[in-house]
Amino acid sequence: MNLISKTFMSLAVASVANTLLAAPAPGERISFVSCPIVRDTATVPCWLSEYEGDSYYLTIQSDVSASVQPPLLGHQVLVEGIVTDAPAICGGIVLDEVRLTAMPELDANCNTMLPADDRYIIDFNPRPPGPSAGRLAFDPPPGGSKEEPPPPEGPQEFDIYFDFDKGISFRHPRLLSEILTIAEKLQPSRLVVTGVRGAHLLSDGTLLREAPNTGRRRAEEVAGLLRDAGIAVQGEVNWIDAVADGVDDWQSRRVTVRLLP
Amino acid sequence: MSKLKTKLVAWQRLLCFLITVMVSSIDGTLAVAQPVQEEAFSDRSLLWWSPGEDRPLPAYIEYENEYGRTGLLNTSGVIETDGHPFFEALGTNGRGCVTCHQPADAMSISAATIQQRWQDTNGTDPLFAPVDGMDCPNKPAGDPVSHSLLLSRGLIRVALPWPPVDVETEFDLEVVRDPTGCNTDPVYGIEGEKQQVSVYRRPRPAINLRYVASSRFGVSPFIGKTGQLAAVDPETGRPLNMNMMADARDSTLKQQAQNAALGHLEVDTPLSDDQLDAIQEFELQLYGAQAWDFTGGPLSVDGGPSGIGPQAMADGSDGVLGNNTTRFVFPMENKWADLPEGATENEATRNAFLESVQRGHDNFFYRTFWIKDAMHINTVGLGNPIKRTCATCHGMHMTGMDTANGWMDLGTTNLPWALEPPESPWAEEEPVMPLFKITCRDDLPPHPFLGRTIYTQDPGRALISGKCEDVGTIVIQQFRGLSARAPYFSNGSAANLRELVDFYDRRFNIRYTEQEKVDLVNFLSIL
């Protein structure tokens, strides 16, 4: 091996070592904003994102019942999760408690679609890419229940979580309907809605805040929807700014609804 | 034409049709069709149904079209149209519901029929009423140029208030191009006396409305795709599927009938409850589908696919998700796969056609491609893009509609995908559709795929909801009776089924083979 080759090899080893050293350890929380990447497979596509030289597995395509739903090409994605030592999926480090939200502004750089590669096999897909077998991928959907809840007593509180900078969306009809149903049973005298402008402390120390009016916009939208849906009681609408600490910051993007008897 | 002459012609037509009618037998099943009398159908002027003709609409009747025959089935039996509000000229302009919902056109109206009607009446039929049968009501009467969009694409002018009533709009609307002159008109324009925006849309087919109006799946107080409040039936207080009109502005059959009467028919007084009941009752018992194909022969026969033909529509379940291998969107049970070669040339040709139909179905149902940047499909938790099939969006059992709250942007009206003539010094084709510039508010998140500046021929649902994300979203309509009612898409931009398939091929970069396109057209033509 000549000198150039040795030097190149040394640099390559050092680079790999640095990468390995930089990779977060299992159990470590990680939070970053990056472009999502979609990789085709022989079955359903899987979703990845790269951060500081590492590739992270985000989720696979399934259907609307999934708790972790794929991001959007054309937008960066805010990823939160806990690093695991589980076998890589689609070549990506697996995260536990992963939370994804698309950043609202368009980013034309986020357009990577990778072809299927025999090394990456998705054999746990609960739903093929075409027609289903007659049921949702996750039934009942995570967080949902087919059991009739007990009659409500006393004040009832609900947290509604949002995508970054976004208001009410496809994520919310189920919970809004549940609030409506409980309100019909409880017959509250007061409705208190508090909107929160979310904040995120990213792994690189960056503090990411939602748009300044987000908490108010969310609170007024939720209060208006519930009122128009029939909860016609005295209401109170508040809004606050969240403080980020890097732990489950996704929960700061929320509206809290309180029904008071 | 005198009333007597009208009746004579009407009875003459009925006699012609009865030759080909497939009548309901005692047990409700259909007998085999009689041989078609092609001479009875070769003249499209004989197919027109004017309001007030007072002839009965048979329990079952077939009408010829480009591909074969479409069957209409009244499950309550013969409809006496004398005095029936659907068939009478209720309005001051001489129109009835039937004017734009012609039995021969699967209860919609094709551009070919419109052109024939212009020719037959020299443009004097109430169909061409200025209110919406003209590009703008102030155009010169009797000039086909005044009716260019109706004659060329079968488009009716839909004038909506701008800005929308009782809605906070998230965007500004500017007129970039106004080939009809209506959106910049001092009376009818968006800044005119009436403060209207004019968009141009195809009349939807008034068949199989039990399916279209069904609220059995995916309906809740809050709209599944957006979380916004769903429309509520004023009679029952229950939420509705909002799947009837292109922009979902009316959500019950009675609301649609009432507003169509006030707008399109220009009635002096609103329809009575009895009239609305009669229209709804008629619409909920009427089914339609292609019944016979020139090459494939009878489409609903014993031992054939269970989801084809008008009787299948009458028998089917509404409000059922069909994008699965338990119910299917259009159940065919592989009945037309691997047919024998055929003992005669005719049989061979027929079987080859039916096999093509089966392949077209399988392509529709199983052939994956990347669905990308489609508002209200890529944004509802599936990701962008998703690797799915036609049946993902067209998933409702028996109709191919979306299951609920089915407005989405497939690119039929929004640029860059909407059909636009090339802009070049050598281009001779002039744009025919209006073009609007939408500027979404900068204090709100942008449209997820089109940003804050959107160009569109028709803002669609956004003209009702005021939402930036709804710009260019159109409610998906049913697939039945397609052969009878070209052109396609809400703006009539696909002149025929091949252009419809070609649009999707371009829009989603599917790269269909020629055989796949032929199969899909054959499949769509027999629905």
Interface residues (C-beta under 8 A of the other chain):
Chain A: V38 D40 V44 P45 W47 Q61 D63 V64 A66 Q69 P70 P71 L72 L73 G74 H75 A102 P104 E105 L106 M113 P129 G130 P131 S132 A133 G134 R135 D165 K166 I168 S169 F170 R171 H172 P173 R174 L176 S177 L180 A211 N213 R217 L225 D228 A229
Chain B: S220 P221 F222 I223 G224 K225 T226 G227 Q228 L229 N323 N324 T325 T326 R327 F328 F365 Y366 T368 W370 K372 D373 N378 T379 V380 G381 L382 G383 N384 P385 I386 K387 R388 T389 A391 D443 L444 P445 P446 P448 F449 G451
